[in-house]
Amino acid sequence: MHTDIEEIKLGIINRFLLGGRVVAIRDNGICIGKNFHVYPIPSENLAFKTGLLIDTILWGEKKYRILRSKELRDALHNICKYRVEYWRPIYTESFDKLVDISQKFDKYIVLLSTYIRESDKSNWISRLREAHELLEMQEAFVQIGLDVNKVEPSLHDFLTHPDVFVDNINTKFVEGKLNENLQLFNTIEEHPLTDCQRDACVRDEDNVLVIAGAGTGKTSTMRAKAAYLVKNGFAKPEEILMLAYGSDARKELEERLCDIDYLKGVAVRTFHSLGKEIISQYENRATNVSVLASDSAQYIKFIDNEIESLVAEPSTENVLCEYFSEYLYPQPSDLEFKTHGKYLQHVKDNEIRDLAGNLVKSYEELKISNYFFTHGIKFEYEPEYPHPVNKPGRNVYRPDYYLPELNVYLEHFGIDEEGNTRPGIDRVKYNDDKDWKISIHKEFDTNLIQTFSYQSKHGLERALEKELTKYCLENDLEFEEYLEPVETAKIFSALKELGTYKNFSKLISSFLTLLKSSPYNLDSLPVTDNTVYGKARTKLFHRIFKRIYGRYCAVLEANETMDFADMIREAVKIVNENDFHVKTKNKFRFKYIMVDEFQDISPLRSELIQSLQTVGQRCAFFCVGDDWQAIYRFTGSDVGLTTNYEDYFGKTYPVYLDKTFRFNNKIEEVASAFVQVNDNQLKKQLVTHAVSDRTEVHVTPGVKEDVFIDILNRISNEAKSGSTVLVLSRFKESLSKVKCLAGRYDKLTIKYMSVHASKGKQADYVIILDVTDGKYGFPSKVMTDPLLETLLPRLETFAYAEERRLFYVALSRAKKSVFIHTEPGKESTFIKELNKNGLDVEFSATELTDLVIENALCPECGVGTFVPKKGKFGLFYSCSLGINYCNTIAKVCPSCQQAPFINNGLNHVCSNANCDFKAETCPECNTGMLLVKKNSRTGEEFTGCSYFKGNEPGSCKFSRRISNQQKVI
């Protein structure tokens, strides 16, 4: 019950304005008539404004107007005092709570001796939510006379600017720990740790991501971090887990730790051995690794044997036969190629071979060839036509196929029903060429059948068989007599002989490995190839794979063994069990998980360490890697887990190790600039310990074997005895021709390996071979099979992103100098980029390199460039696609003698921008050019076609008199 303190009677007007006769002032508010108004809280308005006749009462958000009344105004002025007396006991309780919280918080901060992590900050904010609400009452506390100076400022500082508050404390913590551990950081390695390495050691964030450039001492940093944690009491050795990717890397880490007594309890594992250990401890049983997982040779042998057994099995024989003959190669949609040249480039880069071993120029030709092979029809691919041709510019006519037993030629024409060609092909010219070929067979009375691209819609093989049957009927032949269907075993033998079988075996083994590590099973795989061909190929492959996969799983189960994917996947399940720590006796309750080569992390491995972090004891990640060296996507590694680390693991403190102890400044400038062309790579600037004042990256074009010897001679002349040389190539097969050439360089230690195998290695000098354009060049243009793309991390949009990183790995293996081999006119896009970007790279010139004309595209395919070559008749240029795909040849310019002379339709023009010489294209053959010639009898000059060869086949006899006016000109 609240009592009245004072009562004021109202005049007539104020009664009307306030709606009551009396204003009663009570200890908890005022009552006007029947309406009661509690005192506004201290932070709200309670004021009186005086006017000439009317006063205004501000009561919280409400306003009351009254006729000026001294008695009422004096009474109302006392309300402020009454309000404070009313709210003080209520607010004092909240205030005392705030003071108590602030003092405890301040005491905690003063005594705090650890780093404040992002998770700590978030927990504090959550736990101090009530204190934050009380702090918002600070103005009210002041108004009721409470001494807000009792509230410790640290609480206010934290809750109002938590990031600044935490950063200030952590900065002092880091500075203190750096000073305390000065001796440790100066002596733990051969060289004192760099400032960045020290910072990585003392930062104790939930996530510390160390981006370590090549040669910047990542292993040293991990070793120093572990020593710092143990020596400073932040963790016991057994509370630290170090993870490496391979057994060699694990052994190196163990060896680096074993010379420090207090680190001997640190757990150093590979992901697989950790998974195995978790399973064994939880299930209290031995876990055996399958030999199919531990021995790659045995794994491949198992896959090969299973394929062979399926070949011999009647129920799968036809399926394999169909796959080998029709679906061995992934076939992109024609819509992916804007020009015929791009299509030819793709076919060349992926080396499409038929079952007889012929390199074919299209997937349609592949179908035709394989139809002949599987049906036992003897055929020759692109044989030389036995009769002389009479088309200028064409010395040899080669029909697509010849069937000797049937004595018939086959030409396959890439046109639709209306005679339209693929984009980029001159429709008129192509159809004229088609008509010419048909006329040749008529002229020499040779048999010709024809097939067309449009027949593929309803089955090209069916159309081919129809044409062959029709031909046999017309020539009184029995088509069936020439058919000898080939058994699957023979097809399989052909694949083995060609080496193509290895690709299929590798596809099966890679698909199996990736599937086991993926979140999918065969029934839940997403579809990535929606073409009719792609769907059919996928379905057929799955039928074959399912049989092999079933047998693989059966072998593991029968032998009570596991593979590596099983170890990690089963371990993830176990870690998430409620009794995990109980059954494993807290052996895996880590405080710190340190991951080496983090750029190679895969989603499944990531899932394992995140599960361990969740069940750990305030467990932090310390991940060391270099996204510039992420080169294992084909095994399932996802560089995005590094470049977008925070998206997956939360707030992260990044450290960039910026001093490399491997290569010099000249190599660094080239390598770093090259890899950072891709904006998706994390940016960093390396400082080198070694400094050179000369160019250390050299590009030498020429024949590989000759260039290799020249480079070794150059190295041998300047290198000290015992210097090391690493010879690298994109594919190890490219090394075979040069391994036997280095025997006489006794002062050099030379090793050969693929660039992938060189990861983690270094040498004084590095030689990179075959940095050329093409399938087995650098960057490689080998297409990843769409079947595997289904299981791989998302492909990066930047062109050759991983190949670029791989080239960086090759460059960064060298301590002193890098030598790069290429071929004149076939320089890869990487070589052209090094040349164009103004980097400090030495480009050696040869007679032919000076004759390479940039961007001199072949007019026929529009993709290849002209490559200078020396023949028995002197200099000429040929298309870089090669004779099997584009046999265009250009003569050298008659004027400047140093550039291809190209037919643009109206004229032959010089590709040299500094030469404006041109010659009219022959109007008759449209191939040769008109040259000024002299009549041997009269001496009179005339113009004649360059393809005039007397009475020989292919001779063009066009000539034109030169008018007097032309002579004057």
DRENKE-587983 format. One record per residue (C-alpha): residue in one letter; z, y, x. Coordinates in steps of 0.001 Angstrom, whole numbers, padded with zeros to 6 digits, always signed. Layout:
N
AZYX...
END
This chain:
969
M+000000+000000+000000H-001095+003285+001518T+000898+006409+000689D-000238+009931-000044I+000488+012430+002702E-000729+015531+000954E-002313+016447-002380I-004501+019456-003179K-005487+020473-006671L-009099+021586-007021G-010535+024570-008800I-013053+024224-011598I-016118+024567-009377N-014830+022169-006692R-013828+019708-009407F-017453+019750-010463L-018749+019510-006886L-016404+016698-005769G-016123+014849-009060G-012344+014933-009395R-009331+017129-010155V-007281+016326-007065V-007909+015503-003405A-005219+013146-002165I-004924+012736+001600R-003610+009316+002545D-002840+007605+005860N-006074+005566+005660G-008484+008072+004031I-008845+010446+001112C-009049+009940-002628I-011039+012288-004827G-010528+011452-008425K-011112+007730-008726N-013192+007514-005532F-011531+006500-002262H-013129+007179+001153V-011694+005404+004212Y-011536+007408+007437P-014793+007157+009420I-014451+005209+012641P-013788+007477+015650S-017370+007403+016838E-018658+008684+013479N-018770+012258+012191L-015700+013936+010687A-016189+017700+010704F-016161+020874+008626K-018781+023549+008623T-017936+026953+007214G-020466+029006+005286L-020379+032386+003523L-019393+030876+000187I-019840+027145+000629D-018132+024847+003146T-019583+021445+004141I-017530+018327+004792L-019253+015802+007117W-017700+012418+006397G-019535+009795+008396E-023060+009808+007066K-022064+011583+003863K-021950+015321+003098Y-019776+017106+000562R-020217+020765-000390I-017248+022796-001749L-016602+026366-002769R-014672+027972+000034S-010974+027218-000423K-008476+028079+002289E-005905+025628+000973L-008410+022789+000901R-009874+023703+004287D-006470+023818+006006A-005562+020493+004517L-008793+018900+005513H-008423+020063+009142N-005377+017815+009432I-007452+014791+008519C-008666+014407+012163K-005082+013851+013251Y-004511+011393+010438R-007726+009528+011284V-006649+009063+014945E-003235+007804+013854Y-004913+005367+011480W-007464+003904+013934R-005344+003981+017126P-003500+000669+016647I-006693-001053+015576Y-008738+000256+018527T-005895-000134+021007E-006065-003897+020526S-009805-003892+021347F-009246-001458+024188D-006528-003583+025752K-008851-006592+025539L-011616-004630+027290V-009245-003481+030030D-008038-007048+030538I-011607-008402+030743S-012686-005647+033142Q-009757-006203+035473K-010349-009945+035563F-014064-009386+036161D-013372-006906+038934K-010898-009250+040574Y-013465-012052+040355I-016134-009868+041944V-013797-008765+044736L-012933-012365+045577L-016505-013606+045093S-017859-015214+048250T-021091-016708+046973Y-024543-015483+046139I-025050-014434+042526R-027950-016438+041170E-030156-015605+038230S-028422-018368+036260D-025015-016863+037154K-026125-013469+035932S-027417-014930+032691N-024180-016875+032151W-022089-013775+032790I-024123-011730+030351S-023685-014453+027754R-019936-014817+028362L-019407-011053+028441R-021217-010426+025176E-017933-009385+023498A-017094-007088+026411H-020506-005501+026055E-019769-004788+022410L-016367-003321+023330L-017959-001087+025961E-020126+000392+023232M-016844+001594+021618Q-016011+003690+024694E-016682+007001+022916A-014327+005972+020143F-011649+005080+022677V-011931+008575+024145Q-011703+010231+020736I-008482+008456+019845G-006960+009371+023194L-007083+006093+025074D-007368+006265+028866V-010814+004789+029550N-010208+005104+033306K-008260+001881+032967V-011553+000057+032366E-012836-001112+035763P-016241+000484+036488S-017671-002773+037878L-017833-004242+034384H-019652-001192+033065D-022043-001223+036019F-022865-004873+035544L-023369-004773+031793T-025460-001617+031821H-027613-002400+034899P-027159-006107+035677D-030153-006398+038018V-029094-003442+040162F-025464-004600+040187V-026369-008145+041272D-028893-006951+043853N-026278-004696+045472I-023752-007510+045735N-026332-010001+046993T-027601-007538+049576K-024092-007208+051004F-023660-010972+050853V-026929-011566+052704E-026115-008968+055339G-022724-010523+055902K-024081-014062+056181L-026832-012978+058536N-024225-011492+060858E-021867-014454+060540N-024661-016919+061366L-026352-014918+064091Q-025609-017569+066720L-026876-020382+064473F-030165-018652+063702N-030752-017674+067313T-030241-021130+068782I-031060-023782+066197E-034764-023787+067215E-036587-023245+070488H-037407-019696+069368P-034926-017560+067401L-035694-017652+063698T-037795-014814+062345D-036288-012340+059886C-038143-014059+057032Q-036849-017491+058037R-033285-016146+058146D-033712-014515+054749A-034909-017835+053311C-031818-019555+054696V-029201-017193+053271R-030817-016568+049880D-029071-018842+047416E-031118-018251+044301D-031716-020983+041703N-035274-021081+042981V-036306-020028+046452L-040033-020426+047018V-040974-020181+050683I-044678-019476+051127A-045274-020673+054657G-048561-019869+056343A-050100-022365+058749G-047953-022679+061858T-045154-020443+060571G-042371-022997+061053K-041732-024444+057616T-039973-027546+058990S-037811-025339+061198T-036861-023307+058141M-035876-026392+056149R-033767-027663+059043A-032081-024298+059487K-031438-023993+055740A-029657-027353+055639A-027594-026433+058708Y-026629-023081+057149L-025577-024668+053845V-023366-027289+055461K-021913-025067+058176N-020961-022373+055657G-019429-024827+053200F-021932-024382+050387A-022752-028094+050306K-021799-031350+051892P-024649-033193+053646E-024823-035820+050904E-025248-033054+048320I-028563-032019+049865L-031822-033829+049100M-034947-033251+051190L-038247-034502+049798A-041418-035109+051800Y-044767-036425+050622G-045482-039205+053068S-043504-041521+055305D-044701-039715+058443A-043491-036352+057144R-040206-037946+056093K-039681-039420+059559E-040402-036049+061145L-037784-034384+058935E-035238-037100+059711E-035873-036779+063431R-035467-033022+063237L-032101-033431+061510C-030618-036299+063504D-029785-034182+066564I-027315-032136+064478D-024230-034276+063850Y-023063-032476+060731L-026457-033019+059018K-026620-036794+059371G-025650-037362+055728V-028536-035331+054318A-030741-037505+052109V-034366-037373+053310R-036741-039198+050996T-040306-039392+049822F-040741-038994+046066H-041542-042681+045816S-038579-043908+047846L-036304-041629+045817G-037653-043106+042597K-037180-046626+043905E-033616-045849+044980I-032726-044343+041589I-034011-047427+039773S-032199-049811+042118Q-028888-047961+041884Y-029002-047557+038102E-030120-051103+037310N-028139-052642+040169R-031054-054751+041358A-033573-054849+044152T-036816-053054+043411N-039890-054442+045105V-042959-052343+045814S-046220-054072+045077V-048481-054691+048052L-051198-053174+045867A-049298-049889+046133S-048173-050060+049756D-051426-051365+051267S-054568-049427+050286A-056818-052118+051771Q-055208-054756+049551Y-055525-052458+046542I-059249-051921+047099K-059719-055650+047719F-057965-056395+044423I-060233-053976+042530D-063333-055431+044201N-062285-058985+043392E-061593-058097+039774I-064997-056465+039402E-066666-059534+040911S-064761-061811+038547L-065945-059723+035587V-069506-059985+036857A-069211-063768+036733E-067540-063765+033322P-069985-064302+030408S-067989-062084+028016T-068282-059026+030262E-071520-059748+032129N-073709-057815+029703V-071320-054875+029584L-071397-054546+033365C-075155-054976+033457E-075576-052163+030940Y-073180-049893+032818F-074720-050519+036246S-078281-050051+035039E-077804-047104+032662Y-074442-045379+033150L-073557-045637+036815Y-074066-041899+037319P-072450-039120+035281Q-075239-037178+033678P-074753-033477+032920S-076379-031894+029918D-079712-030163+030485L-078085-027053+029031E-076023-026724+032228F-079147-025890+034208K-080888-022590+033567T-083803-023475+035856H-085588-026592+036999G-084632-025667+040548K-080946-025814+039642Y-081551-029234+038148L-083302-030414+041308Q-080465-029004+043396H-077966-031004+041342V-079969-034223+041606K-080283-033737+045360D-076590-032959+045846N-075586-036081+043932E-078219-038424+045421I-079415-040276+042335R-080596-043706+043538D-082138-046416+041424L-081092-050051+041791A-083951-050612+044230G-082559-047921+046505N-085089-045162+045813L-083939-041561+045665V-085289-040384+042319K-085847-036839+041126S-084404-037050+037616Y-082162-039086+035369E-085213-040018+033302E-086869-041502+036372L-083606-043342+037039K-083882-044971+033602I-087480-045971+034231S-086767-047401+037696N-083753-049348+036530Y-085682-050717+033554F-088270-052128+035968F-085557-053514+038259T-083421-055173+035572H-086486-056686+033879G-087864-058053+037122I-091010-055918+037044K-092141-055233+040597F-092770-051529+041201E-093375-048955+043895Y-091851-045505+043620E-094135-042577+044470P-096726-044634+046401E-099580-042873+048122Y-102650-042873+045866P-105367-044939+047597H-108239-042593+046804P-108879-039138+048316V-107966-036232+046053N-109954-033065+045695K-107301-030526+044770P-106879-027760+047372G-103409-027559+048796R-102624-031178+047975N-103280-033537+050844V-101644-036590+049305Y-101306-037479+045634R-098306-039667+044856P-098061-040962+041267D-094527-041582+040031Y-094887-045387+039882Y-097272-048216+040588L-096839-051700+039128P-098830-053945+041495E-098779-057095+039348L-100071-055191+036348N-102272-052929+038469V-101211-049855+036551Y-099830-046459+037496L-097174-044611+035533E-096707-040866+035377H-093617-039493+033678F-094079-035933+032422G-091148-033651+031748I-092442-032024+028572D-091647-031996+024874E-094044-032722+021998E-095558-029226+022289G-096021-029450+026023N-093072-027170+026782T-091306-027642+030115R-087776-027186+031383P-086804-023504+031868G-087976-022240+035232I-091127-024383+035320D-094498-022694+034841R-095663-024356+031601V-099346-023639+032159K-099302-024733+035769Y-097354-027907+034967N-099729-028934+032191D-102751-028123+034357D-101269-030387+037026K-100704-033076+034374D-104318-032844+033246W-105499-032973+036855K-103536-036179+037482I-105016-037787+034390S-108499-036724+035465I-107997-038259+038932H-107305-041655+037367K-110373-041312+035181E-112492-040238+038165F-111463-043260+040245D-111151-045629+037285T-107489-046502+037912N-105162-047551+035106L-102557-045017+033966I-099837-045088+031353Q-097706-042072+030519T-094178-041394+029355F-092601-038086+028338S-089190-036428+028290Y-089145-036063+024521Q-089149-039875+024200S-085585-039914+025543K-084332-038842+022121H-085077-042294+020704G-084818-044310+023899L-087048-043810+026905E-086848-047486+027838R-088066-048440+024369A-091030-046068+024665L-091801-047412+028142E-091749-051004+026913K-094036-050050+024047E-096553-048498+026450L-096440-051527+028757T-096925-053911+025840K-099839-051869+024563Y-101416-051804+028043C-101096-055597+028368L-102669-056183+024956E-105593-053925+025815N-106129-055769+029106D-105637-059280+027738L-102339-059768+029585E-099132-061418+028434F-096393-058854+029023E-093633-061481+028830E-095129-063314+031795Y-094319-060369+034029L-090731-060140+032872E-088018-061824+034888P-084732-060371+033596V-082316-059991+036483E-078860-061490+036299T-075869-059201+036572A-074909-060859+039846K-078207-059767+041375I-077702-056209+040143F-074220-056323+041606S-075632-057548+044926A-078157-054701+044890L-075358-052193+044378K-073449-053709+047271E-076459-053586+049521L-077055-049942+048676G-073408-049054+049105T-073463-047560+045602Y-071010-050214+044479K-068316-048577+046601N-068537-045501+044398F-067907-047587+041298S-065008-049421+042917K-063559-046103+044071L-063957-044693+040564I-062031-047619+039080S-059233-047399+041658S-058914-043594+041377F-058944-043727+037584L-056204-046356+037588T-053996-044400+039993L-054434-041136+038093L-053902-042779+034715K-050610-044296+035841S-049393-040833+036894S-050643-039048+033781P-048979-038569+030386Y-051853-040512+028783N-052808-044077+028045L-056289-045417+027397D-055984-044779+023664S-054826-041169+023995L-057211-039797+026600P-058797-036448+025694V-062595-036336+025511T-064171-034092+028154D-067832-035137+027908N-069106-034708+024365T-072757-035462+025107V-074256-038600+023581Y-074693-040021+027085G-071174-039023+028101K-069533-040617+025079A-071468-043858+025543R-070657-043945+029255T-066965-043275+028653K-066726-045990+026013L-068426-048535+028252F-066324-047610+031276H-063126-047959+029263R-064137-051447+028168I-064590-052482+031795F-061524-050631+033032K-059263-052038+030330R-059831-055565+031588I-059090-054647+035190Y-056090-052523+034219G-054638-055355+032179R-054917-057736+035126Y-053403-055145+037451C-050353-054723+035206A-050078-058501+034835V-049982-058962+038619L-047200-056380+038950E-045203-057999+036173A-045710-061542+037441N-044497-060576+040902E-041682-058393+039524T-042988-055414+041471M-043746-051773+040810D-046298-049287+042031F-045573-045719+043111A-046291-044151+039724D-043893-046625+038068M-041171-045632+040519I-041360-041964+039620R-041957-042412+035888E-039109-044922+035480A-036844-042734+037604V-037477-039758+035291K-036405-041852+032290I-033268-043046+034044V-032197-039582+035226N-032293-038389+031619E-029972-041188+030443N-026440-040106+029450D-024793-042642+031756F-027000-041869+034770H-024272-040436+037002V-021749-043048+035914K-023951-045999+036786T-025165-044445+040037K-021637-043307+041002N-022689-039661+041362K-024949-040484+044281F-027704-038258+042915R-025574-035283+041859F-027202-032874+044285K-026452-029201+044824Y-029691-028486+046651I-033111-030077+046367M-035482-029065+049158V-039177-029909+048797D-041624-029845+051707E-045387-029238+051203F-044686-028009+047698Q-048317-026943+047174D-049102-030666+046796I-046704-031155+043868S-048002-032999+040819P-046724-032668+037232L-044997-036075+037367R-043193-035301+040629S-042256-031916+039215E-040755-033634+036190L-038566-035787+038436I-037043-032922+040430Q-036538-030823+037299S-034652-033714+035697L-032461-034027+038788Q-031806-030293+038726T-030744-030415+035093V-028141-033127+035726G-027091-031763+039123Q-024084-029648+039969R-025334-026077+039884C-028423-027462+041598A-030876-025097+043305F-034478-025614+044418F-035673-024661+047887C-039420-025264+047922V-041592-024744+050975G-045376-024760+050838D-048605-022892+051355D-050967-022458+048434W-053696-021638+050987Q-053511-025289+052060A-053536-026942+048621I-056290-029534+049121Y-055257-032615+047141R-056275-031960+043549F-058208-035255+043605T-054854-037077+043838G-053357-035138+040919S-051759-032237+042814D-051720-028970+040880V-051778-025751+042935G-050921-023842+039749L-047344-025145+040024T-047090-023041+043192T-049183-019975+042369N-047504-019722+038930Y-044137-021105+040033E-041952-018943+037776D-043835-020059+034676Y-042639-023611+035309F-039286-023253+037086G-037890-019881+036055K-036833-016771+037958T-037656-017206+041638Y-036920-015458+044902P-040086-015625+047026V-040017-015576+050827Y-043210-015223+052847L-043019-016667+056344D-045316-014199+058028K-045271-015121+061702T-047436-017993+062924F-046789-019662+066239R-050025-021655+066224F-053170-019558+066329N-053956-016154+067723N-054692-012890+065961K-058463-013321+066128I-058406-016648+064292E-055851-015285+061842E-058000-012294+060911V-060963-014491+060069A-059066-017321+058353S-056766-015123+056242A-059548-012812+055081F-061700-015812+054194V-059142-017634+052062Q-057956-014501+050258V-061408-013778+048845N-060052-015845+045961D-057726-013413+044170N-055822-016308+042626Q-054328-017194+046008L-050951-015627+046785K-051383-012628+049054K-049744-012552+052454Q-050280-010972+055842L-049579-013147+058866V-048482-011884+062243T-049395-014040+065238H-047221-014880+068196A-050326-015304+070392V-052721-012400+070888S-056309-012504+072117D-058600-009620+072994R-061867-011519+072465T-063719-013174+069602E-062330-016677+068979V-064397-017906+066036H-067942-018919+066968V-070837-020100+064804T-073575-022064+066556P-076698-023235+064690G-078959-026064+065757V-079284-029840+065916K-075778-031274+065583E-075807-033477+068667D-077230-030699+070868V-074805-028107+069545F-071869-030494+070023I-072681-030988+073699D-073175-027245+074206I-069772-026515+072645L-068005-029166+074734N-069609-027746+077878R-068400-024298+076938I-064865-025522+076246S-064782-027624+079411N-065782-024651+081542E-062846-022539+080397A-060139-025026+079334K-057241-026239+081434S-056981-029924+082210G-055313-031788+079363S-056508-029359+076718T-056923-030862+073281V-059999-030733+071052L-060080-031612+067386V-063541-032452+066028L-063562-032058+062257S-066032-032594+059458R-065879-032434+055692F-066710-036149+055580K-065664-038537+058313E-069082-040252+058147S-070566-037134+059752L-068635-037832+062951S-070294-041121+063881K-073277-039551+065654V-071171-037442+068009K-068285-039773+068897C-070297-041432+071628L-071328-038136+073259A-067988-036971+074666G-067260-039653+077264R-067789-037485+080345Y-065270-034757+079473D-062273-036278+081240K-060234-033088+081324L-060284-032881+077506T-058393-034993+074982I-060742-035257+072027K-059874-036564+068559Y-062142-036959+065538M-061130-036792+061895S-061982-035425+058476V-060526-032057+057565H-058244-033683+054994A-056816-035975+057677S-056241-033005+059991K-053670-031430+057669G-050525-030889+059715K-052364-031419+063024Q-053268-028853+065687A-055249-028624+068914D-056217-026032+071502Y-059813-026044+070292V-061390-027041+067006I-065030-027954+066395I-066146-028015+062736L-069411-029878+062177D-072021-029758+059414V-071042-026503+057759T-074370-026632+055980D-075689-026411+052445G-075872-029725+050599K-073944-032609+049132Y-072258-033596+052385G-072092-030092+053749F-069198-027653+053638P-068435-026732+050898S-069144-030155+049503K-071245-030271+046370V-070214-033780+045404M-069486-033648+041690T-066174-035024+040486D-066853-037685+037897P-066072-036405+034366L-064089-039599+033792L-061648-038455+036476E-061673-034811+035354T-059952-036020+032196L-056903-036956+034262L-056930-034162+036847P-055270-030729+036696R-057410-028014+035170L-060321-027047+037396E-060075-023574+038895T-062659-021056+037746F-063228-019554+041205A-066252-021206+042827Y-065374-023768+045517A-061687-022748+045345E-060328-025944+046883E-063210-026249+049343R-062367-022726+050519R-058768-023743+051139L-060000-026835+052950F-062141-024695+055236Y-059064-022533+055900V-057184-025682+056905A-059970-026496+059374L-059934-022997+060860S-056161-022907+061155R-055836-026114+063202A-056903-024297+066386K-054548-022589+068814K-057203-020855+070901S-060766-021064+069570V-062832-022416+066689F-066468-023492+067012I-068530-024011+063865H-071813-025902+063729T-074528-025196+061150E-078312-025539+060843P-080838-022686+060850G-081969-021967+057308K-079425-024411+055872E-076316-022358+056461S-073691-022994+053809T-072383-020260+051586F-069263-020147+053790I-071328-019346+056891K-073242-016642+055040E-069958-015164+053861L-068499-015071+057368N-071628-013264+058463K-071717-010722+055640N-068062-009726+055454G-067947-008005+058818L-065395-010424+060283D-064976-010861+064011V-067182-013945+064314E-069706-014639+067059F-073062-015917+065781S-075186-017564+068440A-078918-017000+068086T-081699-019483+068750E-085441-019260+068507L-085335-020550+064933T-082276-018615+063726D-084060-015363+064486L-086826-016532+062142V-084545-017238+059159I-085270-014742+056395E-082295-014083+054113N-082953-014672+050412A-086508-015934+050978L-086427-018188+047923C-088956-020939+047460P-091314-019733+044696E-091796-023288+043433C-088187-024341+042687G-086519-020922+042847V-083392-022438+044401G-084210-023615+047906T-084764-021201+050764F-087400-021391+053444V-086285-023131+056614P-088216-022406+059834K-089536-025488+061617K-091678-026245+064624G-094504-028720+064086K-097393-029959+066163F-099462-027065+064838G-096770-024462+065477L-094282-022636+063258F-094102-023244+059505Y-091510-023019+056729S-090377-025701+054310C-088101-025612+051257S-084458-026387+052042L-084277-028832+049111G-086274-031244+051255I-089511-033118+050748N-087956-035607+048324Y-087192-032845+045833C-089413-029862+046613N-092257-030323+049077T-093266-026658+049161I-094479-025523+052575A-095331-021954+053579K-097440-020857+056508V-096206-018200+058869C-097377-014649+058259P-100637-014066+060181S-099528-010544+061009C-095880-010545+062142Q-095831-014270+063009Q-092145-014533+062064A-091749-014960+058303P-093013-017253+055507F-096182-016129+053779I-095536-016704+050055N-097971-016986+047157N-096814-014787+044292G-099860-015580+042133L-102021-012556+042894N-101404-012325+046599H-099828-014030+049542V-097128-011662+050797C-094892-011644+053847S-091176-012308+053257N-090276-009982+056106A-089142-006680+054564N-090478-004857+057637C-093949-006356+057289D-096244-005212+054469F-099117-007564+055269K-100640-009400+052311A-103718-011468+051523E-105400-012084+048203T-104723-015473+046608C-107855-017545+046179P-109005-017068+042556E-110544-020540+042432C-107818-022886+043618N-104932-020395+043151T-103273-022026+046160G-104930-020856+049330M-105336-017281+050533L-108526-015407+051320L-109060-014898+055041V-111719-012884+056821K-114176-015306+058422K-117487-014964+060275N-120765-016771+059570S-121517-018831+062669R-125295-018287+062287T-125565-014663+061203G-122292-013288+062513E-121694-011619+059145E-118025-011413+058010F-116925-012774+054658T-113663-013877+052980G-113015-017542+052412C-110174-019746+051209S-107666-020930+053774Y-107991-024429+052249F-111644-024759+053235K-111951-028105+055062G-115657-028721+054960N-116485-031756+052916E-113015-033296+053195P-111009-034068+050040G-108945-031108+048871S-111305-028575+050412C-111788-025270+048587K-115243-023777+049211F-114698-020416+047583S-116112-017456+049555R-116918-013825+048892R-119143-011339+050678I-117522-008241+052080S-119165-005095+050710N-120131-002182+052940Q-117492-000097+051240Q-114822-002677+052096K-116039-002715+055687V-115603+001064+055924I-112103+000709+054520
END
